[in-house]
Amino acid sequence: MKLLRIIFSALGLLWLLASDRAVFTQSAAVPPNIVLIISDDHGWQDYGFMGHPHLKTPHLDGLARQSLTFKRGYVPTALCSPSLTSMLTGRYPHEHLITYNDPTAPPGGKVGKWREHPQYVAQWDEMRSFISKAPTLPRVLQQRGYLSLQTGKWWLGDYANGGFTDGMSHGDKSRGGRHGDDGLEIGRKTMQPVFDFIGKAQKQQKPFFVWYAPMLPHSPHTAPQRLIDKYKAVAPSLEHARYWASVEWFDETIGQLLAHLDQQKLSDNTIVLYVTDNGWVQGDKGDAISLRSKRTPYDAGIRTPIMLRWPSQVKPQESARLASSLDIYPTLLAAAGVKPAGNLPGLNLLNAKAVNARQTLFGGCFTHDAIALRNPSENVLSRWVIDGEWKLIVPVPGREGEDVLRDQPQLYRLATDPEEKNNLAAQEPQRVTALCAKLDRWWKP
């Protein structure tokens, strides 16, 4: 059985071996510029336009009004690195193999010294090799003439390893490279690298792709004091005020970015697509409420609004249909006039017929540190499926993790129970059986 699992997991590598050559479809003479905005540890309700009673997010609210906006968006997993890699590749974590943030600490490794251990560094190098030749978004877009910029959160070595032509992160372990290094200054300290890159692309008369993934509103919640003071009177705790302030701080950077596109007269032919990497539920003591936050299969960990603005092509409207961050890859490539190689799990969000026909999304949660670098079946803690208004969570029996409350399946009717408080599995055994079968057809670890 273990051998079969290894063979099955190895099949996920086949997409890496496919040629990253792409077939161009008919498209506009001038391909659109693309700005992909990814917030970090951001609760799905923590926006003005999503109904938060106190948070002020005027720039994101404005973007929502100008966009095709999916309020029922999801990421396939609730952890930074695998979630970001799925956006980059259009593949589920068990397909691209990066299901974790960090490799396993070496046996006998001393706490605080793990990252210097040769075995640990070797695992990082192996992990990063998984995408070094993969048909990532920037790598495929480069065939269409795009320049691309990496900024912010980035776990996969230097920016070139992911196929970017330009970037901020070096990924050098000897210089503290882990999840973004120099790139983490974007948004928190400066926006200039983005503006300079856009200027470079304009000068070369090339379309551009910007990966804007600041570590915001991710902790440390060190927003300007003026914003923290703004929320103190209405927040249930100081830590909530700090988190809310960090959300508005992130929103201010969106305002700067969109204003720059306007100033450069680039907005009409620039796609701006927004998503978050995973959710967040703020606690009173400076951390998330772990059992219902990031790293869990509940909506608080995996749900996100997904917005796409393209003034010259897309009519602003709100959609109640399901959307996934896996849709980013095929959507952006289609807009750029590129047909990717191989079958993809995501949809082109601009194909209304396909989006309206979709009823089901899948995903899973995994260990923070790898148990096995190349075998996702060893790392998975739970799988989930959303089918219409129903959601089933199936933990892997006997595995402990922040997302596993019990070994038994959990069934929720999201339309009437959005906070997933009432487990209906015992009352709906036939539905549980049917949804388990769908999960197994999708991926059976």
Order of alpha helices (4+ residues) and beta strands (2+ residues): alpha-alpha-beta-beta-alpha-beta-alpha-alpha-alpha-alpha-beta-beta-alpha-beta-alpha-alpha-beta-alpha-beta-beta-alpha-beta-alpha-beta-alpha-beta-beta-beta-alpha
